Amino acid sequence: MPDTEDLTSGARFQPGVAAQHTAFPLRGCGSLDWGMQSRLARIFRPTTWRTVMLAIDHGYFLGPITGLERVDLSIVPLLPDADALMTTRGMIRSTVPPASRTPIVLRASGGPSILKELSDEQIAVSIEDAARINASAVAVQVFIGGEHETQSVRNMTRLVDEGQRLGIPVLAVTAVGKELTRDARYLRLATRICAELGAHFVKTYYCDKDFETVTSACPVPLVMAGGKKLPELDALVMAYRAIEAGAAGVDMGRNIFQSTTPSAMLRAISAVVHESMKPEDAYEQYVRPATQQSPISMEVA
């Protein structure tokens, strides 16, 4: 019914108070549409605007590697402690519980296996299917310097265009070929190309020297890739240094699920990223006690 008695007083309109607007603080994302920002705010924790993503998409070209033989047993219990899960649509529909509150970053490119030329990827998921899955973002591999560099860049730009249409952000994942050097000069080149061509956030590897130049040259959030399995303390140190150098988070897989204490390691990484906890302190608080209590020693590849 209409408000015929007009009980609202003029004072409640507060004409002397300017309209309130909260700026979106994620780097380079302030002018994105509301839906894009909302999805990014699922991935990047709003209290810190950083993220700890759990990457388990390795099977799309590597098959069932150590730690991912049974995702239902090894990964699903970890989901509550991850800010986002990077995985494939097949694993989502077959294994990830629909009631999970962990946002999905959906692997959207693929094609060749580890037995073939990896840079020969194509878009493997439509943006409509990403929307049906309720993905918070889609991820695409970009092979700067690879044999099929242009094709992979085109995959990314097509997903950016489609993502803009439906409000779904695109994560560009920079991949380093066997013949390329993983140094700051290369990482600056790869991440900047992805950002310039529209990626909403970028994932790349860490380098010991001048990593801060990589993060500062990238105008959108940069997430550090975990890479190969390291000793737990070394992985914590790498994450800490990446955050200190300006990374907006980490996306770790093998350093989590191939750990002898995956749950403790995930919580330790989260403490480093979100609380700026020193890596030694995170190890002592989370990993060492769990290692001493764990009766199982997992062999890692």
C-alpha positions as CSV (number, residue, x, y, z in Angstrom):
1,M,0.0,0.0,0.0
2,P,1.2,3.6,-0.6
3,D,2.5,5.6,2.4
4,T,-0.5,8.0,2.5
5,E,0.3,9.4,5.9
6,D,3.9,10.4,5.0
7,L,5.5,9.6,8.4
8,T,9.0,10.2,7.2
9,S,10.3,13.5,8.5
10,G,12.5,15.7,6.4
11,A,15.4,15.2,8.8
12,R,15.7,11.6,7.8
13,F,16.7,12.5,4.3
14,Q,19.8,14.3,5.7
15,P,20.2,16.6,2.7
16,G,23.3,18.1,4.2
17,V,25.2,14.7,4.1
18,A,26.8,13.7,0.9
19,A,25.9,10.3,-0.6
20,Q,28.2,7.6,0.7
21,H,30.4,5.7,-1.7
22,T,32.9,3.0,-0.8
23,A,35.8,2.8,-3.2
24,F,36.8,-0.7,-4.4
25,P,40.4,-1.0,-3.2
26,L,41.7,-3.9,-5.2
27,R,44.5,-2.7,-7.5
28,G,43.4,-1.7,-10.9
29,C,39.8,-2.9,-10.3
30,G,38.1,0.3,-9.2
31,S,36.3,0.9,-12.5
32,L,35.0,-2.6,-13.0
33,D,31.3,-3.4,-13.0
34,W,29.6,-4.3,-9.7
35,G,29.4,-8.0,-10.6
36,M,33.1,-8.2,-11.4
37,Q,34.0,-6.5,-8.2
38,S,31.6,-8.7,-6.2
39,R,33.2,-11.8,-7.7
40,L,36.7,-10.6,-7.0
41,A,35.7,-9.8,-3.4
42,R,34.8,-13.4,-3.0
43,I,38.3,-14.5,-4.1
44,F,40.3,-11.7,-2.3
45,R,39.4,-11.6,1.4
46,P,38.0,-8.0,2.0
47,T,39.6,-7.7,5.4
48,T,43.1,-7.8,3.8
49,W,42.4,-7.8,0.0
50,R,44.7,-10.8,-0.3
51,T,44.0,-14.4,-1.2
52,V,45.2,-17.9,-0.6
53,M,44.0,-19.9,-3.5
54,L,44.2,-23.7,-3.5
55,A,45.2,-25.0,-7.0
56,I,44.2,-28.5,-7.9
57,D,43.8,-28.2,-11.7
58,H,47.0,-30.1,-12.5
59,G,45.1,-33.1,-13.7
60,Y,43.9,-31.3,-16.9
61,F,47.3,-32.0,-18.4
62,L,49.2,-34.1,-15.9
63,G,46.6,-36.6,-14.8
64,P,46.3,-37.9,-11.2
65,I,49.6,-36.6,-9.7
66,T,50.7,-37.3,-6.1
67,G,48.2,-35.8,-3.7
68,L,45.3,-35.6,-6.2
69,E,44.6,-39.3,-6.7
70,R,41.4,-38.9,-4.6
71,V,40.3,-35.3,-4.5
72,D,37.3,-36.2,-2.5
73,L,39.5,-37.5,0.3
74,S,42.6,-35.2,0.1
75,I,41.1,-31.8,-1.0
76,V,37.5,-31.5,0.0
77,P,38.4,-31.4,3.7
78,L,40.7,-28.5,3.0
79,L,38.1,-26.3,1.3
80,P,37.0,-24.3,4.4
81,D,40.5,-23.0,4.9
82,A,41.0,-21.8,1.3
83,D,39.9,-18.4,0.0
84,A,39.3,-19.9,-3.4
85,L,39.7,-23.2,-5.3
86,M,41.2,-23.3,-8.7
87,T,40.0,-26.4,-10.5
88,T,38.3,-27.9,-13.6
89,R,34.6,-28.2,-14.4
90,G,34.8,-32.0,-14.4
91,M,36.1,-32.0,-10.9
92,I,33.6,-29.5,-9.7
93,R,30.6,-31.4,-11.0
94,S,31.9,-34.8,-9.9
95,T,33.5,-34.1,-6.6
96,V,33.3,-30.6,-5.1
97,P,30.2,-30.3,-2.8
98,P,27.7,-27.8,-4.1
99,A,27.2,-26.6,-0.5
100,S,30.9,-25.5,-0.3
101,R,31.2,-21.8,0.4
102,T,34.7,-21.7,-1.2
103,P,34.7,-19.6,-4.4
104,I,35.7,-21.3,-7.7
105,V,38.3,-20.1,-10.1
106,L,37.5,-22.3,-13.1
107,R,40.2,-23.6,-15.4
108,A,39.0,-22.6,-18.9
109,S,41.8,-23.5,-21.2
110,G,43.3,-26.8,-22.1
111,G,44.1,-29.3,-24.9
112,P,47.5,-30.9,-24.9
113,S,48.8,-33.3,-22.3
114,I,52.3,-33.3,-20.8
115,L,53.2,-35.6,-23.7
116,K,52.7,-32.8,-26.3
117,E,53.5,-29.1,-26.8
118,L,51.8,-27.5,-23.9
119,S,51.4,-24.0,-25.4
120,D,49.0,-25.4,-28.0
121,E,46.0,-24.8,-25.8
122,Q,42.5,-23.7,-26.8
123,I,39.5,-22.3,-24.8
124,A,38.0,-25.4,-23.3
125,V,35.0,-24.0,-21.4
126,S,32.3,-21.5,-22.5
127,I,31.7,-18.5,-20.4
128,E,28.0,-19.6,-20.2
129,D,29.1,-22.9,-18.5
130,A,31.3,-20.9,-16.1
131,A,28.2,-18.9,-15.2
132,R,26.2,-22.1,-14.7
133,I,28.9,-23.4,-12.4
134,N,28.7,-20.0,-10.6
135,A,32.5,-19.5,-11.0
136,S,33.9,-16.4,-9.4
137,A,36.6,-16.2,-12.2
138,V,37.9,-18.2,-15.1
139,A,41.6,-19.0,-15.6
140,V,43.5,-19.2,-18.9
141,Q,47.1,-20.2,-19.5
142,V,49.2,-17.6,-21.5
143,F,52.5,-18.8,-23.0
144,I,54.6,-15.7,-23.6
145,G,57.6,-16.8,-25.6
146,G,56.0,-20.2,-26.3
147,E,55.6,-21.8,-29.7
148,H,51.8,-20.9,-29.7
149,E,52.2,-17.6,-27.9
150,T,49.7,-15.7,-30.1
151,Q,47.1,-18.4,-29.9
152,S,47.3,-18.4,-26.1
153,V,47.0,-14.6,-25.9
154,R,44.0,-14.8,-28.2
155,N,42.4,-17.3,-25.9
156,M,42.8,-14.9,-23.1
157,T,41.4,-11.9,-24.9
158,R,38.4,-13.8,-26.1
159,L,37.6,-14.9,-22.5
160,V,38.1,-11.3,-21.4
161,D,35.5,-10.1,-23.9
162,E,33.1,-12.8,-22.9
163,G,33.8,-12.3,-19.2
164,Q,33.0,-8.6,-19.6
165,R,29.7,-9.5,-21.1
166,L,28.7,-11.6,-18.1
167,G,30.6,-10.0,-15.3
168,I,33.1,-12.8,-14.8
169,P,36.8,-11.9,-14.2
170,V,39.6,-13.5,-16.0
171,L,42.8,-14.8,-14.4
172,A,45.8,-14.9,-16.8
173,V,48.2,-17.6,-15.7
174,T,51.7,-17.0,-17.1
175,A,53.5,-20.2,-18.1
176,V,57.3,-20.5,-18.5
177,G,58.5,-22.9,-21.2
178,K,61.4,-25.2,-20.6
179,E,63.8,-23.0,-22.7
180,L,62.8,-19.7,-20.9
181,T,64.5,-18.2,-17.9
182,R,62.2,-17.5,-15.0
183,D,63.7,-14.1,-14.0
184,A,62.2,-10.7,-13.3
185,R,62.7,-9.5,-16.8
186,Y,60.7,-12.3,-18.3
187,L,58.0,-12.1,-15.6
188,R,57.6,-8.4,-16.1
189,L,57.1,-9.0,-19.8
190,A,54.6,-11.8,-19.4
191,T,52.5,-10.2,-16.6
192,R,52.4,-6.8,-18.2
193,I,51.2,-8.2,-21.6
194,C,48.4,-10.0,-19.8
195,A,47.3,-7.0,-17.9
196,E,47.6,-4.7,-20.9
197,L,45.3,-6.9,-22.9
198,G,42.6,-7.0,-20.3
199,A,43.3,-9.7,-17.6
200,H,41.6,-8.7,-14.4
201,F,44.3,-10.4,-12.3
202,V,47.5,-12.4,-13.1
203,K,49.2,-15.4,-11.7
204,T,53.0,-15.8,-12.1
205,Y,56.0,-17.4,-10.5
206,Y,58.3,-15.9,-7.9
207,C,61.9,-15.0,-8.5
208,D,64.5,-14.2,-5.8
209,K,65.8,-11.1,-7.5
210,D,63.8,-8.0,-8.2
211,F,60.3,-9.6,-7.8
212,E,59.1,-6.2,-6.5
213,T,59.6,-4.8,-10.0
214,V,57.3,-7.5,-11.3
215,T,54.5,-6.6,-8.9
216,S,55.0,-2.9,-9.3
217,A,54.9,-3.1,-13.1
218,C,51.7,-5.1,-13.1
219,P,48.6,-2.7,-12.8
220,V,46.3,-5.4,-11.6
221,P,46.5,-7.8,-8.7
222,L,49.3,-10.3,-9.0
223,V,49.0,-13.7,-7.4
224,M,52.2,-15.9,-6.9
225,A,52.2,-19.4,-8.2
226,G,53.5,-22.0,-5.8
227,G,55.3,-24.1,-8.3
228,K,57.1,-27.4,-7.5
229,K,57.0,-29.0,-4.0
230,L,59.5,-27.3,-1.6
231,P,60.3,-28.1,2.0
232,E,57.5,-26.6,4.1
233,L,59.6,-23.8,5.6
234,D,61.0,-22.8,2.2
235,A,57.5,-22.6,0.8
236,L,56.4,-20.3,3.7
237,V,59.5,-18.1,3.2
238,M,58.7,-17.8,-0.5
239,A,55.1,-16.8,0.2
240,Y,56.2,-14.3,2.8
241,R,58.8,-12.7,0.5
242,A,56.2,-12.5,-2.4
243,I,53.7,-10.7,-0.2
244,E,56.3,-8.4,1.2
245,A,57.3,-7.5,-2.4
246,G,53.7,-6.6,-3.3
247,A,51.9,-9.8,-4.4
248,A,48.2,-9.8,-3.6
249,G,48.2,-13.5,-2.6
250,V,49.4,-17.0,-3.5
251,D,47.9,-19.8,-5.5
252,M,49.5,-23.0,-4.1
253,G,48.9,-26.6,-5.0
254,R,51.7,-29.1,-4.6
255,N,53.2,-27.2,-1.6
256,I,49.8,-27.8,0.1
257,F,48.4,-31.2,-1.0
258,Q,51.8,-32.9,-1.3
259,S,52.8,-31.8,2.3
260,T,52.7,-34.5,5.0
261,T,50.3,-32.1,6.8
262,P,48.2,-30.4,4.1
263,S,45.7,-28.8,6.5
264,A,48.3,-27.3,8.8
265,M,50.3,-26.1,5.8
266,L,47.3,-24.3,4.3
267,R,46.6,-22.6,7.6
268,A,50.3,-21.6,7.9
269,I,50.3,-20.1,4.4
270,S,47.1,-18.2,5.3
271,A,48.7,-16.8,8.4
272,V,51.7,-15.6,6.4
273,V,49.5,-14.0,3.7
274,H,46.7,-12.5,5.8
275,E,48.5,-11.8,9.1
276,S,52.0,-11.1,7.8
277,M,53.2,-13.8,10.2
278,K,56.9,-14.6,9.9
279,P,57.4,-17.9,8.1
280,E,59.4,-19.4,11.0
281,D,56.6,-18.5,13.4
282,A,53.9,-19.9,11.1
283,Y,55.9,-23.1,10.8
284,E,56.3,-23.5,14.5
285,Q,52.7,-22.7,15.2
286,Y,51.0,-24.8,12.6
287,V,53.3,-27.2,10.7
288,R,55.7,-28.6,13.3
289,P,53.0,-29.7,15.8
290,A,51.0,-31.3,13.1
291,T,54.1,-33.1,11.8
292,Q,54.8,-34.5,15.2
293,Q,51.2,-35.7,15.6
294,S,50.9,-37.2,12.0
295,P,51.4,-41.0,11.9
296,I,51.6,-40.9,8.1
297,S,54.5,-39.8,6.0
298,M,53.4,-39.1,2.4
299,E,55.9,-39.8,-0.4
300,V,55.9,-36.7,-2.6
301,A,56.8,-36.7,-6.3
